[in-house]
């Protein structure tokens, strides 16, 4: 978004098109571009994972991993990364 403007205005489209053009100028393959977008989406989704704070309070089993409240996000990430 340039100079304020609408959140999802034409400037965002221009920026996206610039990125795509740069990928092509740098000779990225379609597979490489796809991997970049999947990686980016995965990183963004990582920030949406919600952990259950109570699951970290188990003194009897401190090595047990915390519980995730929204496992569908983890599934999305795994799918995007090919797992």
C-alpha positions as CSV (number, residue, x, y, z in Angstrom):
1,X,0.0,0.0,0.0
2,X,1.5,3.3,-1.1
3,X,0.8,6.7,0.5
4,X,-2.1,5.5,2.6
5,X,-5.1,4.8,0.4
6,X,-7.4,1.8,0.6
7,X,-6.3,-1.2,2.4
8,X,-6.9,-3.5,-0.6
9,X,-6.6,-0.9,-3.3
10,X,-4.9,-1.0,-6.7
11,X,-1.5,-0.3,-5.2
12,X,-1.5,-3.7,-3.6
13,X,-2.1,-5.2,-7.0
14,X,0.7,-3.2,-8.4
15,X,3.0,-4.4,-5.7
16,X,2.1,-8.0,-6.3
17,X,2.6,-7.6,-10.0
18,X,6.0,-6.0,-9.3
19,X,7.0,-9.0,-7.2
20,X,5.9,-11.5,-9.9
21,X,7.8,-9.5,-12.6
22,X,10.9,-9.6,-10.4
23,X,10.6,-13.3,-9.9
24,X,10.5,-13.8,-13.6
25,X,13.3,-11.3,-14.2
26,X,15.5,-13.3,-11.8
27,X,14.6,-16.5,-13.7
28,X,12.7,-18.2,-10.9
29,X,10.9,-21.3,-12.1
30,X,7.1,-21.7,-11.5
31,X,8.0,-24.4,-8.8
32,X,10.3,-22.0,-7.0
33,X,7.7,-19.2,-7.0
34,X,5.1,-21.6,-5.7
35,X,7.5,-22.8,-2.9
36,X,8.1,-19.1,-1.9
37,X,4.4,-18.4,-1.6
38,X,3.8,-21.6,0.3
39,X,6.6,-20.8,2.7
40,X,5.4,-17.3,3.2
41,X,1.8,-18.5,3.9
42,X,3.1,-21.0,6.3
43,X,5.1,-18.4,8.3
44,X,2.0,-16.2,8.5
45,X,-0.1,-19.1,9.7
46,X,2.4,-20.0,12.4
47,X,1.5,-16.7,14.0
48,X,-2.1,-17.8,14.2
49,X,-1.5,-20.9,16.2
50,X,-3.1,-20.7,19.7
51,X,-1.6,-22.7,22.5
52,X,-3.5,-23.7,25.6
53,X,-1.7,-21.9,28.5
54,X,-2.9,-24.5,31.0
55,X,-1.1,-27.3,29.1
56,X,2.2,-25.8,30.0
57,X,1.5,-25.8,33.8
58,X,1.8,-29.6,34.2
59,X,4.6,-29.9,36.8
60,X,4.4,-33.7,36.7
61,X,5.2,-33.8,33.0
62,X,7.2,-30.7,32.1
63,X,8.5,-32.4,28.9
64,X,5.0,-32.9,27.4
65,X,4.4,-30.5,24.6
66,X,1.8,-27.8,25.0
67,X,-1.7,-28.4,23.5
68,X,-2.8,-26.4,20.5
69,X,-6.3,-24.9,20.5
70,X,-6.7,-24.6,16.7
71,X,-5.0,-27.7,15.2
72,X,-6.6,-26.9,11.8
73,X,-3.9,-24.2,11.4
74,X,-1.2,-26.8,11.9
75,X,-2.9,-29.0,9.3
76,X,-2.9,-26.1,6.9
77,X,0.8,-25.4,7.5
78,X,1.6,-29.1,7.0
79,X,-0.4,-29.3,3.8
80,X,1.3,-26.1,2.4
81,X,4.7,-27.5,3.2
82,X,3.9,-30.9,1.7
83,X,3.6,-33.0,4.8
